[in-house]
Amino acid sequence: MRFQEPAADILARLDELRAADAPTHGGRVLSYVYDTGLAELDELAAAAIRAVQPVNGLDPTTFTSVATLERELIAFVRELLHGDADVVGTVTTGGTESCLLAVKTARDAWLAARGLEPGAGRPRLVAPVTVHAAFQKAAHYFGLELDLVPVGPSGGVAADAIAARLGDDVALVVVSAPSYPFAALDPIEAVAALGAERGIPVHVDACIGGLVLPFWPGLAPWDFRVPGVTSVSADLHKFGYAPKGVSVLLQRGRDRQRRQFFATTRWPGYPVVNPTILGSKSAGPLAAAWAIVRALGREGFQDLADSCRRSTEALRAAVEGIEGLRVVGSPVGPLLAVAADDAAAPERRVDPHHWADAVRTRGWVLQLQPGAQQSDETALPPTTHLTITPVTEAGLPELVPALVAAADEVRGVPHVDGAELLALLPTLDSVPDSETAWVLLQGVGLGGGAELPAQQAPLLALIETLPPPVAERLLIELIARLAE
Ligand SMILES: *Cc1c(COP(=O)(O)O)cnc(C)c1O
């Protein structure tokens, strides 16, 4: 068959598009991408994806390779996280899906224990405010009341604060190892003991830490060694270094885990049995993760984690050495958040968002995180997030001076005043519709195309100031228009 466009031209166009992306290799982006810097590992992953390219991961009885890959990958992660014979698992398409399924399992177990049908009750999900947004999504999708517990100034939650929220209507407590925003390792042993005592399941979200904390020294037990931990999520597409689309959800107790599944024989088509949310799915990321785990082995993971730890310590020391900035709390694992140092005089403080924008002009992309008010009236500061991967180490000699120079450039510049920005916008008495939202976005210089403005501090200030439903609606419009 003659193609309407030659393959070479199509791929050239793809290369052109890719060239405009933020760089996925070389450590320039300190979030989203988890790069070992080992080209041969990327090649291996690509070859593994190609080998299973036509396979449908939906049906491991027709494509038996899928069952074997899953079994072996789960076995590796289960052993790493000290799961015994009572711990069973599933490979999912990512952290969000693992988290969604942990919540669905807990909801269905809660309903079944009370003889209720889905939709009949509205159980609570209790978690620190720092719990990943995937649990907000899970509560939204599955009809749970999200009960978020404030954290202290170090970003960590007190077990007592969780204890105060427990009751018969709680279907699940979620804690993180560590949390994404501040890298706090939640008090997992204490919370799991509370859960065990009250018969409430406890999920440990180790999406980011699951494949790296086992190689981090000096941590209190946070995985299946802790009685009362009923499930753990761990992403292979983060510190498992696999391409996107693969995570593991481990659950304690077969009968419990079976509530994660969906099965139906009540339609005229093939019998459906899905452990996860998707139907037809790629086996590519699974095969890539499986190949990477075999290639690296525990020793390889240890070496890569050691590199991450050296870089994290170096960056932590570098930030602490910058006048006007501070590292938030006591981060655990290869990530940290940076805030303005309130102990410094205002004119010597460095706003973390202006700092991130200034670092960006020097060629590194850091992630801005909004400040927020908690339900107890205490404030979480605006911060900038850094995830450190094995490639970070080689770049440190350039990165550290860039962090210092960027701070020197913006020291004393105050945080963008969201209220001043808001004054420029027409007042809204309701959540805007698509057209209004689009006009507003253009009014603040957004909506010009796929690229966000070079200065993200104003955007974050708007997010901090607008009522969340309005901010969320504007962001939905911004992203939705990209596909139009
Ligand atoms: C990344 C992450 C998730 C969600 O994972 P995705 O893979 O982005 O869907 C959940 N929890 C934590 C702590 C994470 O870091």
The ligand as an SDF file (V2000), in Angstrom:
LIG
                    3D

 15 15  0  0  0  0  0  0  0  0999 V2000
    3.1090   10.7270   41.2160 C   0  0  0  0  0  0  0  0  0  0  0  0
    2.3540   10.4550   42.4330 C   0  0  0  0  0  0  0  0  0  0  0  0
    1.0400    9.9530   42.3990 C   0  0  0  0  0  0  0  0  0  0  0  0
    0.2240    9.8290   41.1260 C   0  0  0  0  0  0  0  0  0  0  0  0
    0.8810    9.1940   40.1590 O   0  0  0  0  0  0  0  0  0  0  0  0
    0.7610    9.3750   38.5920 P   0  0  0  0  0  0  0  0  0  0  0  0
    1.7170    8.3250   38.1790 O   0  0  0  0  0  0  0  0  0  0  0  0
    1.1870   10.7510   38.2140 O   0  0  0  0  0  0  0  0  0  0  0  0
   -0.6230    9.0650   38.1690 O   0  0  0  0  0  0  0  0  0  0  0  0
    0.4430    9.6370   43.5910 C   0  0  0  0  0  0  0  0  0  0  0  0
    1.0730    9.8430   44.7490 N   0  0  0  0  0  0  0  0  0  0  0  0
    2.3160   10.3590   44.8300 C   0  0  0  0  0  0  0  0  0  0  0  0
    2.9470   10.5710   46.1640 C   0  0  0  0  0  0  0  0  0  0  0  0
    2.9980   10.6790   43.6780 C   0  0  0  0  0  0  0  0  0  0  0  0
    4.2210   11.2190   43.7450 O   0  0  0  0  0  0  0  0  0  0  0  0
  1  2  1  0
  2  3  1  0
  2 14  2  0
  3  4  1  0
  3 10  2  0
  4  5  1  0
  5  6  1  0
  6  7  2  0
  6  8  1  0
  6  9  1  0
 10 11  1  0
 11 12  2  0
 12 13  1  0
 12 14  1  0
 14 15  1  0
M  END
$$$$
